[in-house]
Amino acid sequence: MGKLSSKDVLRSDQFSKDEITLILETARRYEAAVDAGEVLDVMKGKVLSTLFFEPSTRTRLSFETAMLRLGGGVITVAEARSSSAAKGESLHDTIKTVEGYADVIVLRHPQIGAAKEAAEATHRPVLNAGDGAGQHPTQSLLDLYTILKEQGKVDGLRIALTGDLKNGRTVHSLALLLSNYDVSFLFVAPDALKMPREIVEQVKAAGVDVAETDDLATAIREADVLYMTRIQKERFEDTAEYDRLKDAFILRRAMLSEAKSNFTIMHPLPRVNEIETDVDDHSGAAYFRQSANGVPIRMALLALVTGRA
Ligand code: NCD
C-alpha cells in the first residue's frame, strides 16, 4: 500500500516533502498518459462523491473529470439546496449516508473545519475542496504544479500572494505548501485583508522569508510569480466594507512593463475585476493553464488515497 493510501486530504501542511513529490510525479505520469491518448482504468469500479455546499466550477468539474479520466464513476451534490442539508440534516449524517455509496468523498463547505469533521465521521478518504475561509489543499497542489511547469523550478523564486489574504483559502494553503521549498514571499494586501498572523508565523518558522506590503507595483517589479485573488465577497459581514476594498488591486496590462521577462501571473479563478482581460494574452498569464492542471493533480490524489496509483 502506498504512502497516502486511505489518507484524508484536509490541509496543505499535512504533507511531507516526499508525499508532495509523490503527488507531483503521479500527476505528471497521468497527464502524459492522457496527452498520449491512453484510456486509463485505474479507478475502475470505484465511485467518487462530490458534495459541494458552496458554488464551484473548476474544483468540482476537475475532480469529476479526473475520476472519469481514471475510469471511475461520479455521484454529485452540486448545491446544498438540492440535498437533505436543506432539510436540516447534519454534516455527520450526510457523510455517513454517502459513505454507503461512494469510495472517496470530496467536500466543499462554508464552515472552517467542515472537512475535518466529515473525515471524523467516516472511514472513507475525505478530500477538502475548500472549508470556508480555511484551507483549499488540492488547489495549492495544482498551484505548485503550475509554478513548476511555468517556471521550471520552485526553489529560488520570489512569490507574491495578492488580494484577500485574510479570507482567501487558496492563499492560506499555498503559503503553507510552498514553505516546503526555498522560496521568498511578498504578501500584498490592504491592511484589513492581511494574511492571518498564524500563517505568517508558521511560514517564518519554516525558515521562509516574508515581506508584507500594500503596493502591487512593488510586487510586479520584484516577483517571479504573481498570484492574484478575488476579494471574497461572501465572507464579508459588512457590504460597505466589501465595497471599500473590492477594487484594492486591479492588474492592468500596462503595469506589466516593469515585470521580469519570465513573469508568471496566476489566479485560482473565478476573477471578478482584479485582472483586466487584456492581460490574458500575455505569455505569462497562466490562470487558464492553471485551472487545467487541476485534472492531473486530482487524478493523482484520487488514485493515491484509494490505493490505486
Ligand atoms: C477558489 C475558492 O473556491 O476558494 N476557487 C477555486 O477553487 N478555484 C477561489 C475563489 O473563490 O476566489
Residues whose N, C-alpha, C, O or C-beta is under 5 A from the ligand:
A	BS01	NCD	R58 T59 G130 H136 R169 T170 R230 P268 L269 P270
